[in-house]
Amino acid sequence: MHSTWIIENGTLLDPATGEHAAGDLFITDGRIVDAPPDDARTFDASGLTIMPGLIDVHVHFREPGNEQAETIESGSRAAARGGFTSVVTMPNTQPSVDTSEQVAYALQQGAATDKVNILPSACITTERRGGSLADLQALAAAGAVAFTDDGSTVSDDALMRSAMERAATLGIPVMDHALDPAIAGNGVLHDGDAARRLNLPGIPSEAEDTIVARDIELAAATGCAMHIQHVTSGPAARMIAEAAARGLPVTGEATPHHLALSDADILSDDGNFKMNPPLRSPADREALIEEVLTGGLAVLATDHAPHLASLKARGIRKAPFGVVGLETALGITYRLLVIERGLSPVEWLRRWTQAPAALLGRPCPSLAPGAPADIVLADLASEWTVDPSTFLSQSRNTPFAGHHCQGQAMLTLKAGRITWSDVDTAT
């Protein structure tokens, strides 16, 4: 497939340099070059923004074990459509990714699909049960880029400290689903107005705040990079920002759904609004937005979590936790953060590229000569409405049906090869 291009008349948006200006991009054999190549395909990018592909550090592709909801192939197609070129897959599959063989399987399936760079995370504990540590050294050697028991919290403080000490020696970050199960109990929504209105058990914010405070202490004690997944609580967001400002190796991520929605948006018993951690109060939502705008929460991530429609139709009490997000993330966050809240386009892009790459110990994605041509061309002026029936993901469980967005990927390239196109590239 063609991987040599002249992309002309676009607007270059480079998170590495801050450049935001009209320009052309040249690609030869899958890498960006500084001069127009011979025998290249020419593409007129008028009206489009050329930028490094987005990185999502938090996706669930369900393979192996639940391929009806999502496979590595279908999830990769959804990611490419969303403008992503690299994704970190979570280990809560069946079986869990707690052996080097399971890491190898994810890498092999990703290479076979070849739509995005699949970067597998691996379990902190065996089978994510929180009882004993997985072989972190073997998992790292097999290619795991992070350790997490996502979907579960390692409640044992001593065990978590041991994991972080080992991860620190390996130079691998630990990502934590920070929610104390003893406090969360059997809650299904935020312990707030919507839970009371619908007569459903709530999850107090303290369940998150308690674990975040512990994780920050452990990061200080061990020197291990600690990343808090899907932050929802205002106090937790502020703790993370303060820890980062003190120079501790602590980061946090905000998801599009926790930024754009709150429990005030839950108007009925709709399982598509059930996620873990839950949508918090409008005040929590505002606190999250503020920390994203100021850089206290430096990472954006989708927590793309596919589920069958039949399971989500059971209502909030019985439905599984989770929503999909890869195909809506760009449009939701660009409209909210840039158009409505005034974040600069380059800072918005850095939260999807530079900060995730830094978390993984990788160079900042760039449009500079020599960089891999993992590129997205986006129409950032395009306004559109979410229609789940058009998703490439095998699942449709989104709270954003009918939501108005701005910005969408028109052409995504991985190593200069087309992985998603909504434009004519025949020239």
Buried (B, 14 or more C-beta within 10 A) or exposed (E): EEBBBBBBBBBBBBBBEEBBEEBBBBBBEBBBBEEEBEEBBEBBBEBBBBBBBBBBBBBBBBBBEBBEBBBBBBBBBBBBBBBBBBBBBBBBBEBBBBBBEBBBBBBEBBEEBBBBBBBBBBBBBBBBEBEEBBBBBBBBEBBBBBBBBBBBBBBBEEBBBBBBBBBBBBEBBBBBBBBBEEBBBEBBBBBBBBBEEBEBEBBBBBBBBBBBBBBBBBBBEBBBBBBBBBBBBBBBBBBBBEBBEEEBBBBBBBBBBBBBBBBEBBEEBBBBBBBBBBBBBBEBBEBBBBBBBEBBBBBBBBBBBBBBEEBBEEBBBEBBBBBBBBBBBBBBBBBBBBBEBEBEBBBBBBBBBBBBBBBBEBEBBBBEEEBBBBBBBBBBEBEBEBEBEEBBBBBBBBBBBEBEBBBBBBBBBBBBBBBBBEBEBEE
